Amino acid sequence: MFESTIDIFTNPDTYELYWDGAVVTVQMVFLSLLIGGALAVPLAIMRTSKNKLINYPVWVFTYIFRGTPLLVQLYLIYYGVALIEGIQQTFWWAIFKEAFYPCLIAFVLNTAAYTTEIFRGAIEATPRGEIEAAKAYGMSWGKRMKRIILPSAFRRAIPAYSNEVVFMLHASAIASTVTIADLLNAGRMIYARYYAPFDGFIFAALVYLCLTFGILAVFKQIEKRMLGHLQPR
């Protein structure tokens, strides 16, 4: 086993395979979080509305996507869309015939649901005194949301959102089940090429571990900067 490990990791193609897989993983996770986060902000605001016609549809969306496995969602989008009659004759097929975009859509919708609830909780946790003070200054609802509520909520949401980012990184491993050449798929390729499952998957796990520590380090610095006023003096 030791000799096979040397053979694997003295081959430059091995590192190129893992590098390409890591790039695909980071790209997919980054785009999912970026788009999902952009969707989550207005959805979280709608979720805090007292109007059931606004609140309830968002609640249904978050309930479905948080209550079902991400792998099932991915399969429904990747395999299910192809079964829609006539879609292969439309421009949508140019998007859904490639594995990357159905996978991205599944990840975006899933992280948007979780992030919506994170932001919703942070918005509702805004101290009433801050809102009353903004009202006393004559701020409209829009100005209160823009200048007081959202900035305060984003700061409170940082610790919980860092967990969601790490979760998405780990969950992205299921992309390999629909032929995406991600980091886990690189481990599978090493397994298939050298018949070395431990070597291939352990190295992939170490790369995931390094990416996770990198994410946590970034968020730790963000927390120090944004939540420094809460630290004991």
Phi and psi in degrees as GROMACS dihedral restraints (atoms count N, CA, C in turn):
[ dihedral_restraints ]
;  ai    aj    ak    al  type     phi  dphi    fc
    3     4     5     6     1   -63.6    20    10
    4     5     6     7     1   -40.2    20    10
    6     7     8     9     1   -66.1    20    10
    7     8     9    10     1   -39.4    20    10
    9    10    11    12     1   -65.0    20    10
   10    11    12    13     1   -36.2    20    10
   12    13    14    15     1   -62.8    20    10
   13    14    15    16     1   -41.4    20    10
   15    16    17    18     1   -62.8    20    10
   16    17    18    19     1   -42.2    20    10
   18    19    20    21     1   -61.9    20    10
   19    20    21    22     1   -39.8    20    10
   21    22    23    24     1   -66.4    20    10
   22    23    24    25     1   -49.7    20    10
   24    25    26    27     1   -92.8    20    10
   25    26    27    28     1     5.8    20    10
   27    28    29    30     1   -97.6    20    10
   28    29    30    31     1    -1.8    20    10
   30    31    32    33     1   -92.1    20    10
   31    32    33    34     1   119.9    20    10
   33    34    35    36     1   -60.3    20    10
   34    35    36    37     1   -27.3    20    10
   36    37    38    39     1   -63.4    20    10
   37    38    39    40     1   -28.7    20    10
   39    40    41    42     1   -62.8    20    10
   40    41    42    43     1   -47.9    20    10
   42    43    44    45     1   -69.3    20    10
   43    44    45    46     1   -33.5    20    10
   45    46    47    48     1   -65.4    20    10
   46    47    48    49     1   -38.9    20    10
   48    49    50    51     1   -64.2    20    10
   49    50    51    52     1   -45.2    20    10
   51    52    53    54     1   -67.8    20    10
   52    53    54    55     1   -38.4    20    10
   54    55    56    57     1   -62.2    20    10
   55    56    57    58     1   -47.7    20    10
   57    58    59    60     1   -61.3    20    10
   58    59    60    61     1   -41.2    20    10
   60    61    62    63     1   -64.5    20    10
   61    62    63    64     1   -41.1    20    10
   63    64    65    66     1   -65.1    20    10
   64    65    66    67     1   -38.3    20    10
   66    67    68    69     1   -62.6    20    10
   67    68    69    70     1   -44.6    20    10
   69    70    71    72     1   -63.1    20    10
   70    71    72    73     1   -42.7    20    10
   72    73    74    75     1   -62.2    20    10
   73    74    75    76     1   -49.3    20    10
   75    76    77    78     1   -63.5    20    10
   76    77    78    79     1   -41.4    20    10
   78    79    80    81     1   -61.4    20    10
   79    80    81    82     1   -46.0    20    10
   81    82    83    84     1   -66.8    20    10
   82    83    84    85     1   -43.2    20    10
   84    85    86    87     1   -65.7    20    10
   85    86    87    88     1   -42.8    20    10
   87    88    89    90     1   -62.0    20    10
   88    89    90    91     1   -47.2    20    10
   90    91    92    93     1   -64.7    20    10
   91    92    93    94     1   -39.8    20    10
   93    94    95    96     1   -61.9    20    10
   94    95    96    97     1   -45.9    20    10
   96    97    98    99     1   -68.4    20    10
   97    98    99   100     1   -37.9    20    10
   99   100   101   102     1   -64.7    20    10
  100   101   102   103     1   -51.5    20    10
  102   103   104   105     1   -71.0    20    10
  103   104   105   106     1   -42.5    20    10
  105   106   107   108     1   -62.8    20    10
  106   107   108   109     1   -39.1    20    10
  108   109   110   111     1   -65.6    20    10
  109   110   111   112     1   -39.3    20    10
  111   112   113   114     1   -64.5    20    10
  112   113   114   115     1   -37.1    20    10
  114   115   116   117     1   -72.2    20    10
  115   116   117   118     1   -33.9    20    10
  117   118   119   120     1   -68.4    20    10
  118   119   120   121     1   -31.1    20    10
  120   121   122   123     1   -63.0    20    10
  121   122   123   124     1   -55.9    20    10
  123   124   125   126     1   -64.8    20    10
  124   125   126   127     1   -33.8    20    10
  126   127   128   129     1   -65.6    20    10
  127   128   129   130     1   -38.4    20    10
  129   130   131   132     1   -65.4    20    10
  130   131   132   133     1   -38.7    20    10
  132   133   134   135     1   -64.0    20    10
  133   134   135   136     1   -43.1    20    10
  135   136   137   138     1   -63.6    20    10
  136   137   138   139     1   -35.7    20    10
  138   139   140   141     1   -65.9    20    10
  139   140   141   142     1   -27.8    20    10
  141   142   143   144     1   -86.8    20    10
  142   143   144   145     1    -3.1    20    10
  144   145   146   147     1   -68.3    20    10
  145   146   147   148     1   145.3    20    10
  147   148   149   150     1   -84.2    20    10
  148   149   150   151     1    -8.4    20    10
  150   151   152   153     1   -80.6    20    10
  151   152   153   154     1   117.2    20    10
  153   154   155   156     1   -64.8    20    10
  154   155   156   157     1   -28.3    20    10
  156   157   158   159     1   -67.6    20    10
  157   158   159   160     1   -24.3    20    10
  159   160   161   162     1   -93.6    20    10
  160   161   162   163     1   -43.2    20    10
  162   163   164   165     1   -72.8    20    10
  163   164   165   166     1   -45.9    20    10
  165   166   167   168     1   -63.3    20    10
  166   167   168   169     1   -44.4    20    10
  168   169   170   171     1   -59.4    20    10
  169   170   171   172     1   -36.5    20    10
  171   172   173   174     1   -69.7    20    10
  172   173   174   175     1   -38.8    20    10
  174   175   176   177     1   -60.6    20    10
  175   176   177   178     1   -42.5    20    10
  177   178   179   180     1   -62.2    20    10
  178   179   180   181     1   -44.2    20    10
  180   181   182   183     1   -59.4    20    10
  181   182   183   184     1   -49.4    20    10
  183   184   185   186     1   -68.7    20    10
  184   185   186   187     1   -34.6    20    10
  186   187   188   189     1   -64.3    20    10
  187   188   189   190     1   -42.8    20    10
  189   190   191   192     1   -68.1    20    10
  190   191   192   193     1   -48.9    20    10
  192   193   194   195     1   -78.1    20    10
  193   194   195   196     1   -22.2    20    10
  195   196   197   198     1   -89.1    20    10
  196   197   198   199     1   -17.7    20    10
  198   199   200   201     1   -97.4    20    10
  199   200   201   202     1    -2.7    20    10
  201   202   203   204     1  -123.6    20    10
  202   203   204   205     1   150.4    20    10
  204   205   206   207     1   -64.3    20    10
  205   206   207   208     1   142.9    20    10
  207   208   209   210     1   -60.6    20    10
  208   209   210   211     1   -35.7    20    10
  210   211   212   213     1   -62.9    20    10
  211   212   213   214     1   -39.4    20    10
  213   214   215   216     1   -64.6    20    10
  214   215   216   217     1   -42.7    20    10
  216   217   218   219     1   -60.7    20    10
  217   218   219   220     1   -42.3    20    10
  219   220   221   222     1   -63.2    20    10
  220   221   222   223     1   -43.9    20    10
  222   223   224   225     1   -64.9    20    10
  223   224   225   226     1   -40.4    20    10
  225   226   227   228     1   -62.7    20    10
  226   227   228   229     1   -40.3    20    10
  228   229   230   231     1   -76.1    20    10
  229   230   231   232     1   -43.2    20    10
  231   232   233   234     1   -71.0    20    10
  232   233   234   235     1   -47.4    20    10
  234   235   236   237     1   -91.2    20    10
  235   236   237   238     1   -34.8    20    10
  237   238   239   240     1   -69.5    20    10
  238   239   240   241     1   -40.0    20    10
  240   241   242   243     1   -62.1    20    10
  241   242   243   244     1   -35.7    20    10
  243   244   245   246     1   -64.2    20    10
  244   245   246   247     1   -19.6    20    10
  246   247   248   249     1   -88.6    20    10
  247   248   249   250     1    -6.5    20    10
  249   250   251   252     1   -68.9    20    10
  250   251   252   253     1   127.2    20    10
  252   253   254   255     1   -65.9    20    10
  253   254   255   256     1   128.2    20    10
  255   256   257   258     1    86.8    20    10
  256   257   258   259     1    -5.6    20    10
  258   259   260   261     1   -67.3    20    10
  259   260   261   262     1   -27.6    20    10
  261   262   263   264     1   -70.4    20    10
  262   263   264   265     1   -11.6    20    10
  264   265   266   267     1   -99.0    20    10
  265   266   267   268     1     4.4    20    10
  267   268   269   270     1  -109.3    20    10
  268   269   270   271     1   171.0    20    10
  270   271   272   273     1   -69.4    20    10
  271   272   273   274     1   -19.0    20    10
  273   274   275   276     1   -62.9    20    10
  274   275   276   277     1   -28.0    20    10
  276   277   278   279     1   -65.3    20    10
  277   278   279   280     1   -28.6    20    10
  279   280   281   282     1   -63.0    20    10
  280   281   282   283     1   -25.2    20    10
  282   283   284   285     1   -88.1    20    10
  283   284   285   286     1   -48.2    20    10
  285   286   287   288     1   -82.0    20    10
  286   287   288   289     1   -12.2    20    10
  288   289   290   291     1   -76.6    20    10
  289   290   291   292     1   -19.6    20    10
  291   292   293   294     1   -91.1    20    10
  292   293   294   295     1   136.6    20    10
  294   295   296   297     1   -65.9    20    10
  295   296   297   298     1   -29.4    20    10
  297   298   299   300     1   -61.3    20    10
  298   299   300   301     1   -43.7    20    10
  300   301   302   303     1   -74.9    20    10
  301   302   303   304     1   -43.0    20    10
  303   304   305   306     1   -59.2    20    10
  304   305   306   307     1   -37.8    20    10
  306   307   308   309     1   -64.8    20    10
  307   308   309   310     1   -43.8    20    10
  309   310   311   312     1   -62.3    20    10
  310   311   312   313     1   -42.5    20    10
  312   313   314   315     1   -61.4    20    10
  313   314   315   316     1   -44.6    20    10
  315   316   317   318     1   -61.3    20    10
  316   317   318   319     1   -43.7    20    10
  318   319   320   321     1   -66.4    20    10
  319   320   321   322     1   -40.8    20    10
  321   322   323   324     1   -62.3    20    10
  322   323   324   325     1   -48.1    20    10
  324   325   326   327     1   -64.7    20    10
  325   326   327   328     1   -38.5    20    10
  327   328   329   330     1   -67.3    20    10
  328   329   330   331     1   -49.4    20    10
  330   331   332   333     1   -69.5    20    10
  331   332   333   334     1   -30.4    20    10
  333   334   335   336     1   -63.3    20    10
  334   335   336   337     1   -38.7    20    10
  336   337   338   339     1   -65.1    20    10
  337   338   339   340     1   -46.9    20    10
  339   340   341   342     1   -66.8    20    10
  340   341   342   343     1   -42.8    20    10
  342   343   344   345     1   -67.4    20    10
  343   344   345   346     1   -34.0    20    10
  345   346   347   348     1   -57.7    20    10
  346   347   348   349     1   -45.6    20    10
  348   349   350   351     1   -70.2    20    10
  349   350   351   352     1   -33.2    20    10
  351   352   353   354     1   -63.3    20    10
  352   353   354   355     1   -48.3    20    10
  354   355   356   357     1   -67.9    20    10
  355   356   357   358     1   -37.6    20    10
  357   358   359   360     1   -60.1    20    10
  358   359   360   361     1   -45.0    20    10
  360   361   362   363     1   -63.4    20    10
  361   362   363   364     1   -38.9    20    10
  363   364   365   366     1   -68.1    20    10
  364   365   366   367     1   -37.4    20    10
  366   367   368   369     1   -65.9    20    10
  367   368   369   370     1   -44.5    20    10
  369   370   371   372     1   -70.0    20    10
  370   371   372   373     1   -18.6    20    10
  372   373   374   375     1   -86.0    20    10
  373   374   375   376     1     2.8    20    10
  375   376   377   378     1   -62.2    20    10
  376   377   378   379     1   126.2    20    10
  378   379   380   381     1   -56.3    20    10
  379   380   381   382     1   135.8    20    10
  381   382   383   384     1   -61.9    20    10
  382   383   384   385     1   -29.8    20    10
  384   385   386   387     1   -62.2    20    10
  385   386   387   388     1   -37.9    20    10
  387   388   389   390     1   -65.0    20    10
  388   389   390   391     1   -40.6    20    10
  390   391   392   393     1   -68.2    20    10
  391   392   393   394     1   -42.4    20    10
  393   394   395   396     1   -64.7    20    10
  394   395   396   397     1   -38.3    20    10
  396   397   398   399     1   -64.1    20    10
  397   398   399   400     1   -40.1    20    10
  399   400   401   402     1   -64.8    20    10
  400   401   402   403     1   -39.6    20    10
  402   403   404   405     1   -64.2    20    10
  403   404   405   406     1   -38.8    20    10
  405   406   407   408     1   -63.9    20    10
  406   407   408   409     1   -29.1    20    10
  408   409   410   411     1   -79.9    20    10
  409   410   411   412     1    -2.8    20    10
  411   412   413   414     1    83.9    20    10
  412   413   414   415     1    18.7    20    10
  414   415   416   417     1   -72.2    20    10
  415   416   417   418     1   139.2    20    10
  417   418   419   420     1   -74.5    20    10
  418   419   420   421     1   172.2    20    10
  420   421   422   423     1   -58.8    20    10
  421   422   423   424     1   -42.1    20    10
  423   424   425   426     1   -63.4    20    10
  424   425   426   427     1   -42.6    20    10
  426   427   428   429     1   -69.3    20    10
  427   428   429   430     1   -38.5    20    10
  429   430   431   432     1   -61.7    20    10
  430   431   432   433     1   -42.4    20    10
  432   433   434   435     1   -66.2    20    10
  433   434   435   436     1   -41.3    20    10
  435   436   437   438     1   -75.0    20    10
  436   437   438   439     1   -41.8    20    10
  438   439   440   441     1   -97.2    20    10
  439   440   441   442     1   -27.1    20    10
  441   442   443   444     1  -115.0    20    10
  442   443   444   445     1   -58.5    20    10
  444   445   446   447     1   -71.4    20    10
  445   446   447   448     1   -53.3    20    10
  447   448   449   450     1   -64.4    20    10
  448   449   450   451     1   -47.4    20    10
  450   451   452   453     1   -58.6    20    10
  451   452   453   454     1   -40.4    20    10
  453   454   455   456     1   -67.4    20    10
  454   455   456   457     1   -40.3    20    10
  456   457   458   459     1   -67.1    20    10
  457   458   459   460     1   -40.1    20    10
  459   460   461   462     1   -61.2    20    10
  460   461   462   463     1   -39.9    20    10
  462   463   464   465     1   -63.8    20    10
  463   464   465   466     1   -43.4    20    10
  465   466   467   468     1   -68.6    20    10
  466   467   468   469     1   -27.0    20    10
  468   469   470   471     1   -81.7    20    10
  469   470   471   472     1   -10.7    20    10
  471   472   473   474     1   -56.2    20    10
  472   473   474   475     1   -50.3    20    10
  474   475   476   477     1   -59.9    20    10
  475   476   477   478     1   -44.2    20    10
  477   478   479   480     1   -68.8    20    10
  478   479   480   481     1   -36.9    20    10
  480   481   482   483     1   -69.6    20    10
  481   482   483   484     1   -31.3    20    10
  483   484   485   486     1   -61.9    20    10
  484   485   486   487     1   -36.0    20    10
  486   487   488   489     1   -65.4    20    10
  487   488   489   490     1   -38.1    20    10
  489   490   491   492     1   -66.0    20    10
  490   491   492   493     1   -37.8    20    10
  492   493   494   495     1   -63.6    20    10
  493   494   495   496     1   -44.5    20    10
  495   496   497   498     1   -64.7    20    10
  496   497   498   499     1   -40.5    20    10
  498   499   500   501     1   -59.9    20    10
  499   500   501   502     1   -43.2    20    10
  501   502   503   504     1   -65.9    20    10
  502   503   504   505     1   -37.2    20    10
  504   505   506   507     1   -60.3    20    10
  505   506   507   508     1   -46.9    20    10
  507   508   509   510     1   -69.6    20    10
  508   509   510   511     1   -39.8    20    10
  510   511   512   513     1   -67.8    20    10
  511   512   513   514     1   -23.4    20    10
  513   514   515   516     1   -63.9    20    10
  514   515   516   517     1   -13.5    20    10
  516   517   518   519     1   -62.7    20    10
  517   518   519   520     1   -23.0    20    10
  519   520   521   522     1   -74.1    20    10
  520   521   522   523     1    -8.5    20    10
  522   523   524   525     1   -62.0    20    10
  523   524   525   526     1   -26.8    20    10
  525   526   527   528     1   -66.6    20    10
  526   527   528   529     1   -17.9    20    10
  528   529   530   531     1   -73.2    20    10
  529   530   531   532     1   -15.0    20    10
  531   532   533   534     1  -117.8    20    10
  532   533   534   535     1    36.5    20    10
  534   535   536   537     1    71.9    20    10
  535   536   537   538     1    14.7    20    10
  537   538   539   540     1   -74.2    20    10
  538   539   540   541     1   131.4    20    10
  540   541   542   543     1   -83.9    20    10
  541   542   543   544     1    66.3    20    10
  543   544   545   546     1   -92.8    20    10
  544   545   546   547     1  -165.3    20    10
  546   547   548   549     1   -66.2    20    10
  547   548   549   550     1   -43.0    20    10
  549   550   551   552     1   -65.2    20    10
  550   551   552   553     1   -36.8    20    10
  552   553   554   555     1   -62.5    20    10
  553   554   555   556     1   -32.6    20    10
  555   556   557   558     1   -62.0    20    10
  556   557   558   559     1   -41.7    20    10
  558   559   560   561     1   -61.7    20    10
  559   560   561   562     1   -39.3    20    10
  561   562   563   564     1   -66.3    20    10
  562   563   564   565     1   -37.4    20    10
  564   565   566   567     1   -64.4    20    10
  565   566   567   568     1   -40.4    20    10
  567   568   569   570     1   -64.1    20    10
  568   569   570   571     1   -41.5    20    10
  570   571   572   573     1   -59.4    20    10
  571   572   573   574     1   -46.7    20    10
  573   574   575   576     1   -68.5    20    10
  574   575   576   577     1   -33.9    20    10
  576   577   578   579     1   -80.5    20    10
  577   578   579   580     1   -39.7    20    10
  579   580   581   582     1  -114.6    20    10
  580   581   582   583     1    -1.5    20    10
  582   583   584   585     1    55.3    20    10
  583   584   585   586     1    46.5    20    10
  585   586   587   588     1  -130.7    20    10
  586   587   588   589     1    79.3    20    10
  588   589   590   591     1   -64.6    20    10
  589   590   591   592     1   -39.6    20    10
  591   592   593   594     1   -64.7    20    10
  592   593   594   595     1   -46.9    20    10
  594   595   596   597     1   -62.1    20    10
  595   596   597   598     1   -48.4    20    10
  597   598   599   600     1   -64.4    20    10
  598   599   600   601     1   -47.5    20    10
  600   601   602   603     1   -79.7    20    10
  601   602   603   604     1   -32.2    20    10
  603   604   605   606     1   -66.1    20    10
  604   605   606   607     1   -40.5    20    10
  606   607   608   609     1   -65.5    20    10
  607   608   609   610     1   -39.8    20    10
  609   610   611   612     1   -61.5    20    10
  610   611   612   613     1   -41.1    20    10
  612   613   614   615     1   -63.2    20    10
  613   614   615   616     1   -38.0    20    10
  615   616   617   618     1   -65.2    20    10
  616   617   618   619     1   -37.0    20    10
  618   619   620   621     1   -66.7    20    10
  619   620   621   622     1   -43.8    20    10
  621   622   623   624     1   -59.0    20    10
  622   623   624   625     1   -40.2    20    10
  624   625   626   627     1   -63.1    20    10
  625   626   627   628     1   -42.9    20    10
  627   628   629   630     1   -64.8    20    10
  628   629   630   631     1   -41.5    20    10
  630   631   632   633     1   -63.4    20    10
  631   632   633   634     1   -39.0    20    10
  633   634   635   636     1   -64.6    20    10
  634   635   636   637     1   -46.2    20    10
  636   637   638   639     1   -62.0    20    10
  637   638   639   640     1   -37.0    20    10
  639   640   641   642     1   -62.8    20    10
  640   641   642   643     1   -44.0    20    10
  642   643   644   645     1   -62.8    20    10
  643   644   645   646     1   -45.6    20    10
  645   646   647   648     1   -63.5    20    10
  646   647   648   649     1   -36.7    20    10
  648   649   650   651     1   -65.6    20    10
  649   650   651   652     1   -40.8    20    10
  651   652   653   654     1   -62.9    20    10
  652   653   654   655     1   -46.8    20    10
  654   655   656   657     1   -68.4    20    10
  655   656   657   658     1   -30.1    20    10
  657   658   659   660     1   -64.0    20    10
  658   659   660   661     1   -40.8    20    10
  660   661   662   663     1   -67.0    20    10
  661   662   663   664     1   -38.5    20    10
  663   664   665   666     1   -63.8    20    10
  664   665   666   667     1   -42.6    20    10
  666   667   668   669     1   -62.5    20    10
  667   668   669   670     1   -41.4    20    10
  669   670   671   672     1   -62.0    20    10
  670   671   672   673     1   -36.4    20    10
  672   673   674   675     1   -79.3    20    10
  673   674   675   676     1   -43.6    20    10
  675   676   677   678     1   -86.6    20    10
  676   677   678   679     1   -27.4    20    10
  678   679   680   681     1  -116.2    20    10
  679   680   681   682     1    20.9    20    10
  681   682   683   684     1   -60.6    20    10
  682   683   684   685     1   -29.7    20    10
  684   685   686   687     1   -70.5    20    10
  685   686   687   688     1   -13.5    20    10
  687   688   689   690     1   -92.6    20    10
  688   689   690   691     1    -8.7    20    10
  690   691   692   693     1   -72.6    20    10
  691   692   693   694     1   141.8    20    10
  693   694   695   696     1   -64.5    20    10
  694   695   696   697     1   139.5    20    10
